[in-house]
């Protein structure tokens, strides 16, 4: 019945438990990284299950490479998280008090009753602040020395002799080429990572490198294979609606043809659910914790954390949007603008509406144009060497991409000032900045550098105070300065407050 259709056989929970007692178990990087995000009980329980696997536990070389590459990002910044939470609570408390004050005046509430409500609000927020301050005081920090990191210490012992070696250079290069071709041909796993093609030497082949090395070892040891991963995208899983049934049929068939054996996929929560098969007792809450959506770190392979993370500038954002439009990708430019108007995250339905996509279209390579232009801006030294990607696809448990996100500094830039439109050059400047427009219109050079003082000499007046304090002010098309510069056919670049200088470049 299933000869030639091995991928369509749905395994039972009992078969999964049995597989845990005899199969090779390969762990992906995201499982190891999430050990820093689980509560201590869940981390201990999952490590106990992994330890019980003995020499049947392996970590592919690419997985450990991604673990080290992204470990500091997974750790995060506990102090900053606490500060952010306290700041948000303070703002919420202030808003609640203000709302009560406004409401009390409209209903003529007695002053003593209002004070009682204020006291209730204060007690609630004091409780919340205490919970934030008391949470995980022994949490690992990015600056924690390696030898003092309890997770890393336990992993070092647990994975001794279990990390698979890197193939020789020729084999490694051949695997990367094969993985990239599979991405282009949409062969699972990993083809939904096409937008990573410009980020690392292995490009979008990372998932394939993990999968292929695990398959090779399982074949050599004549064992079934379980891959444990937090990745729940469609390029790994055979799904029906919200149910994750098992590996993609193509993967199951490929592994069977290679080994004659069975391939399984498990999430960490399933590993904990089936721990009884290994005679390991775990807390029932651990599986729930491991199954909690952690979409912000589902795909942590964004940047190397040993490199300082830079930020987007208004100039770079403007250049990226201009280049997208010049390439005929106004839809992507509008997605970025709409994401900014929506606070930084734009849902899948809105993306499809803006781009005019049919519902059955996959967003494979959707972020590739922005990644390529970002790389060009970095080569031109107009962006830091490492920045948050302009468009980050988001996944939340089973299902396709549910949203895209832009960096927070881009939200601020685009909401502080409106981006240049196609008709901005027709806007007439008003007020004291007209002399600057006339001056720029008269020059023949494609660029000119000026000091703030020189501009003020041309104006016969002082610059607005914001011009010396707020960088976005120079790039705005909505204030008089921006209109004057745009009307002359120029745009500002390289504004520096320390030297009070600015460059004006003719628009292309």
Beta strands, then each sheet from edge to edge (+ up, - down):
strand 1: 24-27
strand 2: 57-58
strand 3: 225-228
strand 4: 237-240
strand 5: 243-247
strand 6: 263-266
strand 7: 345-347
strand 8: 392-394
strand 9: 403-405
strand 10: 447-451
strand 11: 490-496
strand 12: 501-506
sheet 1: 2+ 1+ 3+ 6+
sheet 2: 4+ 5-
sheet 3: 7+ 9- 8+
sheet 4: 10+ 12- 11+
end
